[in-house]
């Protein structure tokens, strides 16, 4: 799939088929995530691939976003993927905890690669970190950054509406829009 097609097709999926994940496709997705850049090449994040139904249920019980839809997606998908960062290993730059940046970049690589392979995902970050750390035996020094279900699309959803470029992209100065076009939409 062309890169821009991948970007357009990626959307937050919460309904999944319970079809097993192809191991070669999963390997490709993992390799893409591991190729993500990181601050000072520290690679301060790791992934835990979870396909055990009991463990997926424990992760689902740790989701705190106030709706059951995200939790149900973890239970329903054939896999859940947890990204974990190491705060002490990555550093802090002007108050920015770089493990969060590194983890976000790696997770985005994972999600885009999953889309390219025909799988849906949904970034979930509202969670009880302590419950997940206990369930998956994650050492105390690490932080659970996010989790995503992974599986074949069980629903079709359009991408979110395009952002108004005039409100979000500027040129040279904060007050100068990059473009007078309301939307720059990939065709």
C-alpha positions as CSV (number, residue, x, y, z in Angstrom):
1,X,0.0,0.0,0.0
2,X,1.2,3.5,-0.8
3,X,2.3,5.5,2.3
4,X,-0.4,8.1,1.9
5,X,-3.0,5.4,1.4
6,X,-1.9,3.9,4.8
7,X,-2.3,7.3,6.5
8,X,-5.7,7.8,5.0
9,X,-6.9,4.2,5.9
10,X,-5.6,4.4,9.5
11,X,-8.4,5.1,11.9
12,X,-9.3,4.0,15.5
13,X,-11.0,0.6,15.2
14,X,-12.9,-0.9,18.1
15,X,-14.6,-3.9,16.4
16,X,-12.5,-6.8,15.4
17,X,-12.7,-10.2,13.8
18,X,-11.1,-12.9,15.9
19,X,-9.0,-14.1,13.0
20,X,-5.4,-15.1,14.1
21,X,-2.7,-12.6,13.2
22,X,-0.3,-13.8,10.5
23,X,3.2,-14.3,12.1
24,X,5.1,-12.9,9.0
25,X,2.8,-9.8,9.1
26,X,3.3,-9.4,12.8
27,X,7.1,-9.7,12.3
28,X,6.9,-7.0,9.7
29,X,4.9,-4.7,12.0
30,X,7.3,-5.3,14.9
31,X,10.3,-4.6,12.7
32,X,8.8,-1.3,11.6
33,X,8.2,-0.3,15.2
34,X,11.8,-1.2,16.1
35,X,13.1,1.0,13.3
36,X,11.5,4.1,14.8
37,X,13.9,6.9,15.8
38,X,14.5,7.7,19.5
39,X,16.2,10.4,21.4
40,X,20.0,9.8,21.4
41,X,19.2,6.3,19.9
42,X,18.3,5.2,23.5
43,X,15.3,2.9,22.4
44,X,13.8,3.5,25.8
45,X,10.6,1.6,24.9
46,X,9.5,-2.0,24.6
47,X,6.4,-3.8,23.4
48,X,4.5,-6.7,25.0
49,X,2.4,-8.7,22.6
50,X,-0.5,-10.3,24.5
51,X,-2.6,-13.1,22.9
52,X,-3.6,-14.9,26.1
53,X,-7.4,-14.3,26.7
54,X,-7.1,-14.0,30.5
55,X,-4.3,-11.4,30.2
56,X,-6.3,-9.5,27.6
57,X,-9.2,-9.4,30.0
58,X,-7.0,-8.1,32.8
59,X,-5.8,-5.3,30.4
60,X,-9.3,-4.6,29.5
61,X,-10.3,-4.3,33.1
62,X,-7.5,-1.7,33.6
63,X,-8.9,0.7,30.9
64,X,-10.3,3.8,32.6
65,X,-11.8,5.9,29.8
66,X,-15.4,5.6,31.1
67,X,-16.7,3.6,28.2
68,X,-16.7,-0.2,27.7
69,X,-16.0,0.1,23.9
70,X,-12.2,0.3,24.3
71,X,-12.2,-2.4,26.9
72,X,-14.3,-4.7,24.7
73,X,-12.0,-4.1,21.7
74,X,-9.1,-5.5,23.8
75,X,-11.1,-8.6,24.7
76,X,-12.4,-9.0,21.1
77,X,-9.2,-8.6,19.1
78,X,-6.9,-11.5,18.7
79,X,-4.0,-9.5,20.3
80,X,-3.4,-6.6,22.5
81,X,-0.1,-4.7,22.3
82,X,1.3,-2.8,25.3
83,X,4.1,-0.2,24.9
84,X,6.2,0.3,27.9
85,X,8.8,3.1,28.4
86,X,11.8,3.4,30.7
87,X,11.8,6.9,32.1
88,X,15.2,6.8,33.7
89,X,16.9,5.6,30.5
90,X,15.6,8.2,28.1
91,X,16.4,11.5,29.7
92,X,14.5,14.7,30.2
93,X,15.0,17.6,27.8
94,X,13.7,21.0,29.0
95,X,11.0,19.3,31.1
96,X,10.0,16.8,28.3
97,X,10.2,13.2,29.3
98,X,11.8,11.7,26.2
99,X,10.5,8.1,26.8
100,X,7.0,9.4,26.1
101,X,8.2,10.9,22.8
102,X,10.1,7.8,21.9
103,X,7.2,5.5,22.8
104,X,4.8,7.6,20.8
105,X,6.9,7.5,17.7
106,X,7.4,3.7,18.0
107,X,3.7,3.1,18.6
108,X,2.8,5.2,15.6
109,X,5.2,3.2,13.5
110,X,3.5,0.0,14.9
111,X,0.0,1.4,14.1
112,X,0.9,2.5,10.6
113,X,2.6,-0.8,9.8
114,X,-0.4,-2.7,11.1
115,X,-2.7,-0.7,8.9
116,X,-0.4,-1.5,5.9
117,X,-0.7,-5.2,6.7
118,X,-4.5,-5.0,6.8
119,X,-5.0,-4.8,10.6
120,X,-6.9,-2.3,12.8
121,X,-5.7,-0.7,15.9
122,X,-6.8,1.9,18.5
123,X,-4.5,3.9,20.7
124,X,-5.7,3.7,24.3
125,X,-3.8,5.6,27.0
126,X,-6.4,6.0,29.7
127,X,-5.5,3.1,31.9
128,X,-4.6,1.9,35.3
129,X,-0.9,1.4,34.9
130,X,-0.4,-0.4,38.2
131,X,-3.0,-3.1,37.2
132,X,-1.3,-3.7,33.8
133,X,2.2,-3.8,35.4
134,X,1.0,-6.4,37.9
135,X,-0.7,-8.5,35.3
136,X,2.2,-8.5,32.8
137,X,5.0,-8.6,35.5
138,X,6.4,-5.3,34.3
139,X,9.2,-4.1,36.7
140,X,8.5,-1.0,38.8
141,X,11.0,1.3,37.0
142,X,9.0,1.1,33.7
143,X,5.9,3.0,32.7
144,X,3.0,1.7,30.7
145,X,2.5,4.3,28.0
146,X,-0.4,2.9,25.9
147,X,-2.1,-0.2,24.6
148,X,-3.8,-1.1,21.4
149,X,-5.9,-4.0,20.2
150,X,-4.6,-5.6,17.0
151,X,-6.7,-7.5,14.5
152,X,-8.6,-7.7,11.3
153,X,-11.1,-4.9,10.9
154,X,-14.6,-5.8,12.2
155,X,-15.9,-2.4,11.2
156,X,-15.4,0.1,8.5
157,X,-14.9,3.7,9.6
158,X,-13.9,6.8,7.7
159,X,-10.9,8.7,8.8
160,X,-11.7,11.7,11.0
161,X,-12.6,15.0,9.2
162,X,-9.5,16.8,7.8
163,X,-8.2,19.5,10.1
164,X,-8.5,23.1,9.0
165,X,-5.0,23.8,7.8
166,X,-5.4,27.5,8.4
167,X,-5.8,26.8,12.1
168,X,-3.0,24.4,12.6
169,X,-0.1,25.0,10.1
170,X,1.8,28.3,9.9
171,X,4.6,29.7,7.9
172,X,7.5,31.6,9.5
173,X,5.3,33.2,12.2
174,X,2.5,31.9,14.4
175,X,0.1,34.4,12.8
176,X,0.8,33.6,9.2
177,X,-1.2,30.6,7.8
178,X,0.8,28.2,5.7
179,X,-2.1,28.2,3.2
180,X,-5.4,29.9,2.6
181,X,-6.8,26.5,1.6
182,X,-9.2,25.3,4.3
183,X,-8.3,21.6,3.8
184,X,-5.3,20.0,2.1
185,X,-6.8,16.6,1.5
186,X,-4.9,13.6,0.0
187,X,-6.5,12.4,-3.1
